[in-house]
């Protein structure tokens, strides 16, 4: 019998992999770190622990999105406003 949370974990992995394409240190660095994090927890079978790990992954997604929005904001601000002296 397959774990019902398996789909959520796969979706989380794919989302993080997609977001990692624009990571400042490069997509290869991000992919290696992501894979090692998921492989470290591959033997977890407790549904509550899996839910906690998925929630932590969702938090990481929000942090990455904030990082990217901040980078875009800084680029736009640099283009359209004079530097402060």
Secondary structure, DSSP 8 states (H G I E B T S, - for coil): ---TTHHHHHHHHHHHHHHGGG-TT-HHHHHHHHHHHHHHTTT---HHHHHHHHHHHHHHHHHHHHHHHHHHHHHHHHHHS----
